[in-house]
Amino acid sequence: MQSWIDRLNNAELPALAAVVQDLHRLAQEEKASVQQLADVLLRDASLTSKVLRVGNSVYYNPSQESIRTISRAIVLIGFDNVRLIGLSVSLIDGLLTRAPREQLQELLARSFHAAVQARNIAGYVLSKHQEEVFIAALLYHLGALAFWGCGGEQADELASALAQPGVDADEAVREVLGTSFRQLTQGLVKSWNLGEIVTLAHNSASHNDPAVYAVSLGTRISEAALDGWDSPGVEALILQLADFIGISPEDALQQVLASADEAVKVAATFGASKLCRLIPSTDPELIRVQQEQRKARLLQADLLVLQQALQDLGLMVSKRGDIGLILDALFKGLHQGAGLERVMLAVLADEQSRFRVKRAVGEDTQRWLTDFVLPAEQREQPHIFSYVLRHREALWMGVPASYNLNELVTQPIRQCLGQGMFFIAPLLAGTRQIGVLYADSRVSGRALKHEQFVAFQRFTQLTGRCLEALSKR
């Protein structure tokens, strides 16, 4: 095994290994700077241009604010996202440009699918480390990826052996490599110092770690899906997923199918469109009919509406639009754009002594305008509205990562708003407290999604900037 590790490190993949190591080193440093990340990416002009192209994509930058520098990309889409993009682009370039054989493309497509599944699963149970989970799942089969990308004649030999009827795949790998792909992956992970989550992902004893279990589930789902979305393997994993993240099996299936669709977008965004056809389609006849029936009943997200609303808010930061236009863009973007079924803005009123609903949209929300009144501070019974305003933190309630705050969802709140998941965030104009923004999809009972929470946070931030600009007029 060591000979293969030395060959891959010293002869075949030194540039890729260096980039991957540097990007992961930054992940381990609590005070890694924007300049340190920029320096790693700027060493390679081609890598820099590709990171900027991905950063300007609709997937990572739905508001389409122009990004021309790495430092600007870090400010707009986040340090961890830029680091993830750099690593993913490096992996694609380091492997696919060498020898894009079918085995490599199939495995890389499966790796991207696993990474998106794992990250979206982690979003339910982790408040951070979601990008680390993405990378751990992406690199789960690093040994096989490196071999099929750089194995040369031995890769041809193994491909021929695996094509024989009735062959034992693991035995064939050992015959050609002298080791297993799993052992080769573990050797490269250790050699490249790829961090705790990537290392633990290969240790079955560490599956009690929710991050590691998310990687395992995402990887197994991507493999089982190759046998069809209605296969027994997928059905068993859906039940495990539902139990793990605390939603119904029906919602878990929809989450998995949505992640598969997202994986196709991610692969295309990273410039690996040739991999899209290798990610299992979510459109077999039975699934297509089920999804069409569901879509006919439920509000659907509209990316064009979402983009337009974000752009409108962005313009109003500088042009200082009036409060009515600001709220119009906010509610249209969250309701019609992000597909959130009910959205409410509760502002501090009556000399900031209580929350009252300023505006609401969605089925059966007009009663909130008169019925929803909540004291701003109750020492004897603190609640989630005052908590998020005091801590200035957007929360995804109803998932395990926020279970410790469930007692703040008081009985009066439950009586008015109902049971289930919701998003909640403080609305601030600079340092001035305006109120709280709330959103859910309880009309249908659908599980909320990672991309909806990202949009919810982005709209909250932009609206706050608009209100701050308005207050300075």
PyMOL commands that set and color helices and strands:
alter all, ss='L'
color gray80, all
select helices_A, chain A and resi 2-12+14-28+34-42+45-55+70-77+79-96+102-125+130-138+142-150+153-162+169-177+181-192+196-200+204-206+210-227+232-245+249-269+273-278+285-297+303-319+323-337+368-371+384-391+400-408+411-417+450-471
alter helices_A, ss='H'
color red, helices_A
select strands_A, chain A and resi 342-349+354-361+373-375+395-397+422-429+432-440
alter strands_A, ss='S'
color yellow, strands_A
deselect
rebuild
show_as cartoon
